[in-house]
């Protein structure tokens, strides 16, 4: 997943986009600092308050990529309820929070 995140981030920046790359782990963002047009921010996308605080720094957006995700390894019988809850929070709820927070800042109707 990290390779896809890095590829998309760099590809957008090379096309002239101003990119804000986020991750819960700052060390994963460090290599992106070397590319012009990319800002990095530590963000836990499962935390509504952190998302809202980031949104206060951003006037408008054109593209939102929700790439965070987690997959439990093993069968459903081996999956503990806390792992299931974490997966749903990260894979589903975080997308809802990001879209709900940033959609009002999107230039709707543009391509």
N, C-alpha and C positions, 0 to 999 in steps of 0.2 A: 504494500500500500504506500509506503514511504516514497518509492520510486515514482509512482503515479502522481503523488502530491507534488514532488519536486519538478517533474516534467511539466505538469500543467502550470505551476507557478512561474517557472522560467519561460515557458512558451508565451504566456500572456505578457510578461515583462518585455520579452524580445520584440513583441508586436507593438510596444509603446504604452501598454496599460500600466497604470499605477496600481500596484498589488500590495495588499496587506495580508501577509501569510500568518496564520495562527496555529499554535499547537499547545498542548498542555505541557510539553517538555521543551524548554528553551534550547537545549543542546541539539535537538533535531532541526531547529530553525537556523542555527549558526551558519551553515554553508550558504544559505540564501542571502545573507548580508552582503556577499561579494557581488551580487548582481544589481546593476542600477535599476531603479524603479520599484524595488521590493523593500517594503518595511516589514519588520517582524514584530509580533505581539504574542506574549504568553496568554493563552485563553483556555479555560475549562468550559467547553461548550455544554456541559451538563449543568452549569450554574447560570441561572437567569440574570442575576445581578451583574456578573462579569460581562455577559453579552450586552446588557443594557449600558454598562459603562463604556464599552468599546464603541457602541453605536453613537454615544455622545460626541466622540472624536471624529466621526465621519459624517460629512455633509450629504453625500449622495453616492450611490453605487450603480454600476451597470451590470455586473455579473456577481453572483454568489455561488460558490462551489462548496457544498457540504460533503467533505470527504472523510470525516472522522468515522470510525467504526470498530467494532469488536465482534469476534466470532468465538464462541465457546468451543473448545476442542473436546469431542466426545459425544456420547449419545444424550438424549433428553433425560434419560434415567440417571446419568452421571452429573447432570447440571443442577447445581444448588440454586435455591430461590434467589439468593443474593446475586449470583452470576446472571440469572435471567433478568432480574431487575436492572442491573448495571447495563446489560446488553440493550434492553429496551430504552433506557434513559439515553444512552449514547447513540444508538442507531436510529431511533425514532423521535423521541422527545426533543433531542438537541436540534434536529432539523426543523421541527415545528417552532422552537424558540428562535432560531436564527432567521427563518423566513418571516415569522410574525414581526420580529424586531426590525429587520432590514428592508422588507418590502416597501414600506412607506418612503424609504430613501432611494428607491429605484426610479430610474427614468422610464416610466411605463410608456409603451407605444413606440419606443425607438428600437432600432435594430443594431 
